[in-house]
């Protein structure tokens, strides 16, 4: 209650009174404006307007720090709430395999299976590094019940700024995420790999790295003009410096133990090379293996486990720490490519025929497939062309300095055609990879239409002899990325998930037909509304018709801190992902989707899609988002380097909207539309037809559908329509608000009927408790936000307002938005 805020000392004492006023007010059917006015009248009647506003800002600051404290409490409680050796952990996996005499089979799968989590800087939560450090220290102090330290840390928290006055650069975002690599993943990945190596493979050498990290900050250029080739090189350099720093710490610890004749000189030599950053990956591996042999031969294998652990980390992280992906939109590539080709033709180059642009798409693909030659970047003066081509050069440079694994994949977002892939293929070959292309091209299919078209695109690529030869040189593996976030935004919750499931089945079929192992890389987002939710349950629910040699997914924002923010949570969730990918194959219990179930899910998805599409095309859809939600305030939070929309138009265009501000705006309204809209309407058809038992049977027999239902329940659990009930009376938007509320009530009622639950998330008490406490903490924050939004709406309607007053209320919205984003941590 006594955080050291200047000017207002009673913040902590007044906030519980305000919280109580909010709670009782909503129960009585009051709106946010009435609730705020009631509070000031009842408890703070003598405050002037300025003093009232100051107190509201203090409440926001205080609540932000309450959220941090609760983050730390959850981190401290993680190993208590979760059984660290229970179902889904490696120990459980090993014991289950041993009991069924399948240890050799488990080893065989682990020799080819991989999990890659790819960290993205998408702005769904961004604590500054200083606050991340405090959360870690608080969690430790809470575990130790050290009240004095807790008190000091809370005081530190009170004085540490959260709000960024300037947008972070992509490099800042990379540094923020490298904090997790250095302080969490280095150890958790090491521990997981050590366990597999020691307990499953008896310390024998495994060629496969099994777990690795992908990294997008500094490489993801899609819609982010601030990601330059220089930034990409800087981030790669920082990643290498950080892994060498961690290796240096480990070698110093080893040096204190390996004080034996013949070993001391070896380890000192290695220490100097790491310190001076002159060590190569081959030297590192060779020297460590020599030290290991000496210990085994001459020193009774003393401290050999520590050396093995270090060797394992070098095997996983190399000199790159994380693999930097490059990503750009196909439309941006097309513009660059067109400008580049035209310039080359104008300059008399014979790389492309003069009539290139008059050719059909098929003919263009043929020319690009067999392309050869080199182009001089100096020929171009167009900024976008230069940046794109220099980024391709940067990949080559990073491979030369940090190893091929450091940057070897290029994702094409919004990929629609074979030509999109071959344009990138040609640019990479002409600019940087003349002899051999050591980069995997990964098309990203996002919209419902693109997902349906994806198998045709891949068939064309697999039957292209040049592309097929390239795949052969890359181990006959093809990465395909699927966009859950944009898919949900485009097609609604059920259709996006079902559309991706079907696309995966068809892409698996076409890939297997051509002898290619397809690797699905899922852009899963954080909350269910962006395709996230209970990730390991989702992967465990996929059957044999979907390729599962690797699990790759994006982890972003609050999902990083909630699922991977501490050593325990990171290790536990990594093990769950490994188990979910392997258990299916080990037990062969999941035989895939029954044909009866396929028909019902298909029907539900189509009905849900129609309901969502009708809702999206409602004339009030965009105006409601623009004027009644926090959508336009996202750009002002300064939590991400990326612009909050793609286009430059002043008008709000749906296709320009990014998934995060889109989903986030519904979340701030506590209406979570993308996580449920259309689900209730689809289910009601079966109730009306007297066939609801079919849906109940589907829930009982399909793990995939069950996972979807439970993730949708999470979205419903975090909805609170009492907050915006006042909108039902709005002349312009009342009917639209009721439309959303009716679908919410319908979905909630029918999901409870499908599951047989009495309350949402009934069988997930820990997750439900976490949501309930967080929702309770941010209730005053949301009330302040709605109070400010209502004021802004009224001032705009009147047409006469004080610009300074408007600015104050807009700041209240932005500040409360920021705190609420950080509070949504359990959306994973």
DRENDOPA-200164 format. One line per field, with one value per residue (C-alpha): residue in one letter; x, y, z. Coordinates in steps of 0.05 Angstrom, whole numbers, plus 5000, padded with zeros to 4 digits. Each point is the difference from the previous one (the first is absolute). Last residue first. Layout:
<sites>
kolfi [A ...]
X [X ...]
Y [Y ...]
Z [Z ...]
</sites>
This chain:
<sites>
kolfi [X X X X X X X X X X X X X X X X X X X X X X X X X X X X X X X X X X X X X X X X X X X X X X X X X X X X X X X X X X X X X X X X X X X X X X X X X X X X X X X X X X X X X X X X X X X X X X X X X X X X X X X X X X X X X X X X X X X X X X X X X X X X X X X X X X X X X X X X X X X X X X X X X X X X X X X X X X X X X X X X X X X X X X X X X X X X X X X X X X X X X X X X X X X X X X X X X X X X X X X X X X X X X X X X X X X X X X X X X X X X X X X X X X X X X X X X X X X X X X X X X X X X X X X X X X X X X X X X X X X X X X X X X X X X X X X X X X X X X X X X X X X X X X X X X X X X X X X X X X X X X X X X X X X X X X X X X X X X X X X X X X X X X X X X X X X X X X X X X X X X X X X X X X X X X X X X X X X X X X X X X X X X X X X X X X X X X X X X X X X X X X X X X X X X X X X X X X X X X X X X X X X X X X X X X X X X X X X X X X X X X X X X X X X X X X X X X X X X X X X X X X X X X X X X X X X X X X X X X X X X X X X X X X X X X X X X X X X X X X X X X X X X X X X X X X X X X X X X X X X X X X X X X X X X X X X X X X X X X X X X X X X X X X X X X X X X X X X X X X X X X X X X X X X X X X X X X X X X X X X X X X X X X X X X X X X X X X X X X X X X X X X X X X X X X X X X X X X X X X X X X X X X X X X X X X X X X X X X X X X X X X X X X X X X X X X X X X X X X X X X X X X X X X X X X X X X X X X X X X X X X X X X X X X X X X X X X X X X X X X X X X X X X X X X X X X X X X X X X X X X X X X X X X X X X X X X X X X X X X X X X X X X X X X X X X X X X X X X X X X X X X X X X X X X X X X X X X X X X X X X X X X X X X X X X X X X X X X X X X X X X X X X X X X X X X X X X X X X X X X X X X X X X X X X X X X X X X X X X X X X X X X X X X X X]
X [4975 4951 5030 5040 4943 5023 5054 4948 4957 5056 5013 4926 4993 5056 4971 4929 5024 5045 4939 4963 5057 5006 4926 5006 5058 4961 4940 4936 4945 4977 4947 5008 5075 4995 4950 5043 5062 4962 4975 5072 5025 4947 5012 5075 4988 4953 5050 5054 4952 4985 5074 5013 4934 5014 5069 4971 4946 5048 5049 4944 4973 5069 5011 4929 5003 4943 4945 5028 4930 4950 4948 5037 4964 5050 4951 4948 5053 5022 4927 4986 5066 4991 4929 5019 5059 4958 4947 5053 5030 4933 4980 5062 4980 4929 5026 5052 4968 4950 5041 4956 5035 5066 4986 5011 5075 5029 4941 5023 5059 5038 5061 4964 4971 5070 5020 4937 5024 5064 4959 4956 5060 5036 4937 4994 5071 4992 4941 4958 4966 4991 4973 4951 4974 4995 4960 4956 4979 4960 4930 5002 4998 5057 5042 4989 5016 5071 5017 4969 5038 5068 4988 5038 5042 5074 4997 4947 5040 4948 5039 5004 5076 4997 4962 5054 5054 4973 5004 5063 5033 4971 5026 4948 5015 4949 4945 5012 4995 5005 5063 5034 5073 4988 5028 4971 5028 5068 5055 5050 4958 4979 4996 4928 4979 4991 4951 4957 4965 4969 4977 4927 4936 5020 5043 4976 4927 5012 5031 4943 4941 4985 4999 5049 5039 4936 4978 5070 4997 4932 5021 5065 4963 4953 5059 5041 4940 4988 5073 5003 4938 5025 5069 4970 4963 5064 5039 5059 5068 5021 5023 5020 5064 5034 5070 4979 4948 5046 5055 4975 4961 5061 5048 4950 4988 5075 5008 4942 5032 5069 4976 4953 5055 5056 4955 4967 4983 4925 4976 5059 5004 4924 4993 5034 5013 5014 4999 4994 5040 4986 5041 4992 4925 4971 4923 4960 5027 4955 5003 4972 5069 5019 4938 5010 5072 4976 4945 4978 5028 4964 4994 4933 5027 5051 5074 5015 5002 5042 5009 5061 4982 5059 4985 5043 5005 4996 4955 4936 5020 4997 4932 4970 5030 4976 4930 4999 5031 4949 4944 5025 5013 4929 4974 5037 4982 4928 4987 5027 4979 5021 5044 5020 5007 5043 5041 5018 5005 5049 5029 5074 5026 5071 5022 5048 5035 5066 5016 5039 4939 4956 5044 4994 4924 5002 5039 4957 4933 4952 5006 4988 4937 4973 5016 4957 4942 5004 4997 4936 4952 5045 5006 4924 4993 5053 5070 5047 5073 5050 5066 5062 5059 5067 5067 4992 5063 5044 4969 4973 5004 4965 4980 4983 4961 4962 4981 4974 4961 4965 4991 4960 4951 4995 4974 4940 4966 5052 4974 5065 5062 5046 5076 5040 5074 5025 5044 4996 5051 5054 5010 5048 4990 4926 4990 5033 4956 4937 5024 5005 4926 4986 5041 4951 4939 5030 5025 4934 4961 5046 4999 5070 5019 5060 5046 4967 5041 4966 5027 4982 4952 4925 4974 4937 4990 4990 4950 4962 4993 4972 4948 4980 4989 5052 4991 5041 5061 4999 5072 5024 5031 5074 5019 5016 4989 4994 4926 4990 5037 4959 4935 5022 5016 4936 4957 5038 4993 4925 4990 5041 4956 4938 5030 5007 5069 5032 5072 5011 5058 5018 5016 5065 5042 5068 4973 4937 4978 5067 5037 4949 5010 5076 4991 4955 5050 5055 4958 4984 5074 5015 5048 5000 5051 5056 5045 4958 4931 5026 5047 4944 4955 5055 5010 4925 5000 5058 4969 4931 5026 5051 4945 4955 5055 5032 5026 4951 5057 4967 4983 5072 5028 4955 5018 5075 4986 4960 5055 5055 4960 4985 5072 5010 4934 4964 4935 4952 5014 5011 4931 4968 5042 4980 4927 5004 5037 4948 4946 5040 5012 4924 4989 5053 4971 4929 5025 5035 4937 4960 5049 4999 4923 5001 5048 4955 4942 4940 4969 4954 4959 4943 5034 5074 5008 5075 5020 4951 4980 5040 4997 5022 5021 4980 5016 5073 5005 5067 4994 5065 4993 4987 4954 4953 4936 5025 5065 4986 4925 5013 5058 4956 4946 5050 5037 4934 4982 5068 5013 4926 4994 5051 5035 4944 4948 5042 5009 4927 5010 5063 4960 4946 5052 5030 4931 4998 4957 4947 5013 4971 5000 4955 5026 5043 5034 4983 4945 5036 5060 4952 4970 5071 5016 4937 5012 5072 4975 4945 5045 4950 5055 4953 4976 5071 5016 4936 5017 5069 4972 4945 5052 5044 4942 4985 5071 4996 4939 4934 4972 4936 4958 5047 5023 5075 5002 5035 4999 4993 5030 4986 5035 4991 5052 5043 4944 4956 5052 5015 4926 4998 5059 4965 4936 4996 4930 5023 5064 4961 4953 5061 5036 4939 4986 5072 4996 4939 4931 4967 5035 5072 4994 4928 4974 4970 5060 5053 4966 4989 5059 4983 4927 5021 5048 4945 4954 5052 5005 4924 4999 5053 4956 4943 5040 5018 4927 4976 5051 4971 4930 5026 5029 4932 4965 5051 4989 4924 5003 5000 4953 4951 5053 4964 4926 4999 5066 4977 4931 5030 5045 4941 4952 5051 5013 4926 4956 4962 4997 5051 5043 4999 5014 5064 5022 4987 5039 5059 4997 5002 5057 5037 4994 5049 5053 4995 5004 5067 4981 5053 5058 4991 5041 4956 4966 4940]
Y [4631 5053 4997 5063 5047 5047 5031 5020 5029 5045 5027 5013 5037 5047 5010 5014 5048 5035 5010 5031 5049 5018 5016 5046 5036 5008 5030 4979 5023 4949 4974 4930 5002 5020 4945 4947 5023 4998 4930 4978 5029 4963 4937 5003 5016 4940 4956 5018 4991 4929 4985 4963 4962 4976 4977 4962 4967 4981 4968 4963 4973 4976 4965 4970 4971 4950 5051 5045 5033 4981 4944 4955 4949 5013 5012 5034 5046 5017 5013 5050 5037 5004 5027 5050 5025 5001 5042 5048 5011 5016 5042 5044 5008 5022 5051 5029 5064 5020 4972 4965 4933 5038 5007 4925 5012 4975 4954 4961 4967 4951 4964 4936 5002 5000 4942 4962 5007 4963 4945 4992 4998 4948 4956 5007 4973 4947 4972 4946 5034 5068 4966 4961 5065 5029 4940 5003 5069 4970 5027 5046 5062 4974 4983 5069 5031 4972 5042 5063 4990 4992 5060 5048 4962 5019 5056 5038 5007 5049 5027 5067 4994 4930 5024 5052 4948 4954 5056 5032 4931 4975 5060 5041 5018 4949 5034 5070 5058 5064 5041 4954 4981 4926 4947 5019 5006 5024 4953 5022 4973 5022 5074 5003 5052 4953 4959 5062 4993 4934 5019 4985 5041 5045 4959 4931 5022 5037 4936 4954 5049 4983 4926 4965 4970 4973 4968 4969 4974 4968 4970 4974 4968 4964 4976 4978 4963 4963 4981 4978 4957 4967 4988 4968 4948 4986 4986 5047 4971 4933 5030 4940 4986 4997 5022 5041 5040 5007 5032 5070 5009 4976 5050 5057 4980 4997 5070 5023 4972 5026 5070 5001 4977 5044 5061 5040 4943 4990 5066 5045 4976 4993 5073 5026 4946 4927 4978 4926 4941 4927 4953 4929 5009 4993 5001 4939 4964 5040 5069 5004 4998 5063 5038 4974 5026 5069 5014 5067 5032 5013 5075 4998 4941 5047 5004 4997 4933 5015 4926 4972 4934 4960 4960 4939 4992 4935 5029 4963 5016 5074 4996 4962 5043 5063 4970 4983 5066 5039 4962 5017 5072 5009 4967 5050 5060 4977 4990 5067 5049 5002 5061 5019 4927 4987 5062 4972 4926 5013 4936 4994 4948 4973 4950 4943 4956 5004 5071 4978 4959 5062 5039 4943 5003 5075 4990 4942 5036 4944 5015 5074 4989 4951 5052 5053 4951 4978 5074 5022 4982 5034 5061 5006 4995 5054 4986 4957 5013 4975 4976 5005 4963 5034 4968 5015 4975 5034 5070 5008 5076 5045 4957 4937 5036 5042 4939 4960 5061 5007 4924 4998 5055 4968 4936 5040 5030 5013 5052 4994 4974 4970 4998 4947 4988 5052 4976 4926 5015 5021 5065 5040 4970 4985 5071 5028 4957 5022 5073 4994 4983 5061 5042 4978 5021 5065 5020 4985 5039 5060 5004 5020 4935 4984 4997 4934 4967 4938 4930 4945 4942 4990 4930 5005 5074 4987 4943 5041 5057 4952 4975 5071 5017 5043 5074 5021 4961 5030 5025 4931 4999 4989 5035 5067 5060 5052 5009 4924 5002 5059 4965 4937 5037 5042 4937 4962 5056 5006 4924 4994 5051 4962 4934 5028 4994 4954 4985 4948 5006 4932 5007 4993 5013 4973 4929 5001 4927 4963 5053 4989 4925 5007 5043 4947 4946 5039 5007 4925 4984 5033 4943 4946 4959 5051 4970 4969 5029 5068 5001 4979 5056 5052 4976 5005 5071 5019 4970 5032 5070 4995 4979 5057 5051 5039 5071 5035 5025 4971 4935 4993 5016 4948 4947 5009 4998 4936 4965 5023 4977 4932 4975 4999 5004 5061 4985 5026 5075 4998 4971 5061 5047 4959 5008 5076 5004 4958 5049 5059 4962 4991 5074 5023 4955 5026 5072 4990 4969 5060 5050 4965 5002 5073 5019 4964 5044 4984 5069 4993 4948 4973 4932 5013 4945 4992 5046 4969 4932 4946 4925 4956 4928 4933 4930 5017 4935 4966 4966 4978 4948 5026 4940 5019 5006 5022 5037 5031 5012 5031 5042 5025 5023 5032 5037 5026 5025 5031 5039 5013 5039 5056 5007 4981 5037 5064 4990 5018 5070 5009 4980 5050 5055 4981 5005 5071 5013 5054 5061 5022 4928 4987 4955 5047 4972 5039 4957 4937 5018 5008 4932 4972 5028 4970 4932 5002 5012 4948 4942 4944 4961 4986 5072 5026 4957 5023 5072 4994 4973 5053 5054 4978 5001 5071 5024 4966 5043 4962 4989 4962 4987 5038 4949 4994 4927 4941 4936 4935 4942 4928 4944 4926 4960 4965 5009 4953 4945 5009 4991 4937 4972 5016 4966 4942 5023 5018 5031 5046 5023 5011 5041 5043 5012 5021 5044 5037 4992 4967 5016 5015 5076 4993 5070 5045 4991 5006 5064 5033 5047 5019 5011 5045 5038 5013 5021 5051 5025 5007 5039 5045 5017 5010 5053 5039 4999 5022 5057 5023 4999 5040 5053 5005 5012 5053 5037 4999 5026 4953 5017 4942 4945 4940 5003 5052 4975 4928 5016 5040 4941 4951 5046 5007 4925 4981 4976 4934 4988 4943 5046 5053 4950 4977 5069 5031 4942 5013 5075 4984 4951 5056 5052 4969 4984 5069 5035 5035 5044 5052 4952 4925 4957 4938 4998 4954]
Z [4527 5023 5070 4990 4987 5055 4955 4949 5055 5026 4930 4985 5066 4979 4930 5024 5055 4949 4955 5059 5013 4926 4996 5061 4966 4935 5037 4966 4954 4947 5048 4971 5007 5074 5012 4967 5039 5066 4985 4984 5066 5042 4959 5016 5074 5005 4965 5050 5059 4976 4988 5065 4997 4929 5024 5059 4958 4944 5048 5036 4933 4979 5067 5002 4929 5000 5008 4945 4994 5053 5008 4951 4957 4944 4943 5045 5030 4929 4982 5056 4990 4924 5007 5052 4958 4936 5036 5027 4930 4968 5060 4989 4927 5019 5049 4952 4972 5053 5057 5052 4991 5008 5075 5005 4986 5066 5014 4939 5034 4955 5027 5013 4929 4970 5046 4979 4928 5020 5031 4939 4952 5043 5001 4924 4991 5053 4961 5032 5059 4967 4936 5043 5029 4930 4977 5063 4977 4943 5017 4939 5043 5044 4939 4970 5068 4996 4939 5029 5066 4964 4955 5045 5052 5003 4948 5042 5065 5029 5060 4963 5010 4970 4939 4989 5011 4945 4948 5030 4995 4934 4960 4965 4928 4973 5041 4972 5048 4959 5008 4950 5010 5000 5048 5068 5071 4975 5025 5053 5056 5071 4984 5026 4949 4940 5042 5012 4932 5020 5070 4985 4990 4942 4953 5020 4996 4934 4971 5018 4993 4927 5017 4953 5058 5032 4936 4993 5072 4991 4933 5029 5059 4953 4958 5061 5030 4935 4992 5073 4990 4936 5028 5062 4959 4960 5063 5011 5014 5028 5066 5041 4962 5068 4980 4940 5038 5060 4960 4982 5065 5039 4969 5010 5073 5012 4973 5043 5064 4985 4985 5060 5047 4974 4999 4944 4953 5005 5032 4979 4928 4993 5023 4937 4949 4988 4927 4986 4975 5015 4958 4974 5005 4929 5004 4980 5061 5048 5032 5071 5034 4963 5026 5070 4998 4979 5049 4973 4937 4935 5008 5037 5040 5032 4982 4926 4963 4939 4989 4964 4966 4976 4938 4987 4925 4962 4945 5024 5072 4984 4965 5058 5054 4964 4996 5074 5021 4958 5034 5070 4978 4975 5064 5043 4958 4990 5074 5023 4946 4927 4989 5071 5017 4939 5016 5068 4978 4945 4970 4983 4953 5008 4948 5014 4948 5038 4977 4937 4980 5010 4951 4950 5006 4989 4935 4977 5013 5018 5075 4987 4960 5052 5054 4966 4990 5073 5023 4963 5056 5051 4955 4997 5076 5009 5027 4959 5017 4947 5031 4957 5030 4991 4981 4926 4966 4948 4991 5070 5013 4949 4940 5040 5055 4949 4957 5060 5025 4933 4998 5065 4980 4931 5032 5024 5061 5053 5049 5039 4965 5053 4987 5037 5010 5049 5058 4979 4946 5049 5039 4956 4930 5010 5025 4937 4955 5036 4995 4924 4999 5045 4950 4945 5040 5025 4930 4966 5053 4994 4923 4976 4966 4957 5062 5018 4945 4974 4993 4951 4997 4996 4986 5042 4985 4926 5012 5052 4950 4948 5049 5020 4927 4964 4983 5061 4976 4929 5005 5022 5070 5016 4935 5032 4954 5055 4987 5007 5067 5024 4980 5036 5065 5000 4989 5054 5051 4987 5002 5063 5036 4977 5023 5071 5034 5051 5018 5055 5049 5028 5074 5041 4937 5019 5009 5043 5004 4991 5041 5055 4997 5004 5064 5031 4982 5034 5063 4998 4992 5067 5018 4946 5040 4985 4946 4945 5012 5019 4940 4953 5026 4991 4928 4988 5027 4955 4937 5012 5013 4944 4951 5022 4989 5057 4987 5046 5044 5063 4963 4975 5069 5035 4948 5015 5074 4992 4962 5047 5062 4970 4993 5075 5037 5028 4964 5054 5001 4925 4990 5032 4956 4939 5018 5007 4934 4966 5024 4973 4935 4994 5011 4950 4946 5012 5000 4933 4970 5027 4970 4932 4997 5024 4943 4949 5025 5043 5011 4940 5037 4958 4993 5014 5052 5006 5057 5049 4970 5038 4996 5058 5001 5029 4972 4984 4960 4992 5069 5034 5055 5070 5016 4943 5042 5067 4984 4931 5012 5069 4974 4943 5048 5047 4944 4971 5070 5013 4937 4995 5065 5012 4934 4953 5041 5001 4924 4996 5027 4957 4937 5017 5009 4931 4969 5027 5061 4992 5043 5066 5025 5060 5054 5042 5062 5064 5027 4977 5043 5059 4983 4997 5069 5031 4968 5026 5071 4993 4981 4991 4963 4942 5003 4998 4939 4965 5018 4970 4934 4997 5016 4942 4952 5025 4983 4932 4982 5002 4931 4991 4939 4954 4948 5015 4978 5033 4959 5039 4963 5019 4963 4987 4960 5053 5051 4960 4998 5074 5016 4957 5039 5065 4978 5050 5023 5070 4972 4953 5056 5046 4947 4985 5075 5011 4938 5025 4968 5060 5066 5019 5008 5025 4989 5055 5046 4946 4975 5069 4996 4929 5019 5058 4955 4949 5058 5022 4929 4995 5065 4969 4941 5050 5036 4938 4977 5069 4998 4933 5031 5060 4954 4964 5066 5021 4935 5008 5072 5060 5057 4988 5004 5030 4981 4945 4969 5000 4973 4942 4981 5003 4963 4943 4998 4992 5057 4997 5075 4995 4958 5055 5055 4967 4978 5069 5032 4954 5016 5075 4988 4961 5055 5049 4948 4969 5067 4989 4941 4982 4989 4995 5048 5001 5067 4994]
</sites>
